Amino acid sequence: MRSAKVAGLLLAAGEGARLGTPKALVEYAGERLVDRGVRLLEEGGCHPVVVVLGAATVQVRGAVTVRNPDWASGMGSSLRVGLAALPREAESVVIALVDQPFIGPGAVRALIASGAGLAVATYEGKRRNPVLIAREHFAEVAELAVGDVGARPFMKAHPELVTEVPCDEHGDPADIDTPQDLRLLEPHLESQ
């Protein structure tokens, strides 16, 4: 189920200050988190996949990479760079974060299947990632994405547009931020 109309955007520019290494480079089950994120979006039905890099410059197979020169300012600038890099034919985009390796492609498929112009995955009723945004919202999302926030300010400003999509069965939204969080990888490795 691939659609040229739904692009994927993986935000992977951070330096991983608390982790001690850029998260994109962390390996899990023999795969870098950046490659795992690309695979998540591809298998979920997104094409093409754009990866925003910054602190680390790496080759990423199967994706278009763009560099955020202002990556240190936070996620907002990476979201703006990524939205600007999407092809014109992309009618919407599913945005994922590189540091959430336990989310499965079913979450991406569920967002796309919702048919919504603004959809957010929920886990145990809480909004997390990924998020789907229709092109008509790109400009305002980019305008409101400042500092270390992404689409949250836009969703807060337009609650009537948000469709929540339960994704509990499609993975775990835990993110990897610290060396202690790396221990989260171990039980997931054992269950694979």
ZILINZI-V389025 format. One record per pair of residues at least 4 apart in sequence whose C-alpha atoms are under 7 Angstrom apart, sorted by the first residue. I is the first residue (numbers start at 1). J is the second residue. Records with the same first field share a line. If there is no record, write none. Layout:
I=J / J
This chain:
1=45
2=45 / 46 / 47
3=45 / 46 / 47
4=47 / 48 / 90
5=89 / 90 / 91 / 92
6=46 / 47 / 90 / 91 / 92 / 93
7=46 / 47 / 48 / 49 / 90 / 92 / 93 / 94
8=41 / 46 / 47 / 48 / 49 / 50 / 93 / 94 / 95
9=49 / 50 / 51 / 82 / 93 / 94 / 95 / 96
10=37 / 38 / 50 / 51 / 52 / 95 / 96 / 97 / 98
11=51 / 52 / 78 / 96 / 97 / 98
12=24 / 34 / 51 / 52 / 53 / 97 / 98
13=52 / 53 / 54 / 55 / 68 / 71 / 78
14=22 / 54 / 55 / 71 / 72
15=21 / 22 / 23 / 55
16=20 / 21 / 22 / 23 / 177
17=21
18=177 / 178
19=177 / 178 / 179
22=55 / 56
23=33 / 98 / 99
24=32 / 33 / 34 / 98
25=32 / 33 / 34
26=32 / 33
27=31 / 32 / 33
28=32 / 33
29=189
31=35 / 36
32=36
33=37 / 98 / 99 / 101
34=38 / 98
35=39 / 60
36=40 / 101
37=41 / 98
38=42 / 49 / 63
39=43
40=44 / 104 / 105
41=45 / 46 / 49 / 105 / 108
42=46 / 47 / 49
43=105
44=105 / 106 / 108 / 109
45=109
48=63
49=63 / 64
50=63 / 64 / 65 / 82
51=63 / 64 / 65 / 66
52=65 / 66 / 67 / 68 / 78 / 82
53=57 / 65 / 66 / 67 / 68
54=67 / 68 / 69 / 71
55=71
68=78 / 81
70=77
71=77 / 78
73=77 / 147
74=147 / 148
75=79 / 147 / 148 / 149 / 150
76=80 / 145 / 146 / 147 / 148 / 149 / 150
77=81 / 146
78=82
79=83 / 142 / 150
80=84 / 142
81=85
82=86
83=138
86=90
91=134 / 135
92=132 / 133 / 134 / 135
93=132 / 133 / 134
94=130 / 131 / 132 / 133
95=130 / 131 / 132
96=129 / 130 / 131
99=175 / 176
100=173 / 174 / 175 / 176
102=171 / 172 / 173
103=170 / 171 / 172 / 173
104=170 / 171
105=109
106=110 / 170
107=111 / 121 / 167 / 170
108=112 / 130
109=113
110=114
111=119 / 132 / 165
116=163
117=133 / 134
118=132 / 133 / 134 / 161 / 162 / 163
119=131 / 132 / 133 / 162 / 163 / 164 / 165
120=127 / 128 / 129 / 130 / 131 / 132 / 163 / 164 / 165
121=127 / 128 / 129 / 130 / 131 / 164 / 165 / 166 / 167
122=126 / 127 / 128 / 164 / 165 / 166 / 167
123=127 / 166 / 167 / 168
124=168
128=173
133=137
134=138
137=141
138=142
139=143
140=144
141=145 / 151 / 154
144=153 / 154
145=149 / 150 / 151
151=155
152=156
153=157
154=158
155=159 / 162
176=181 / 182
177=181
178=182
185=189
186=190
187=191
188=192
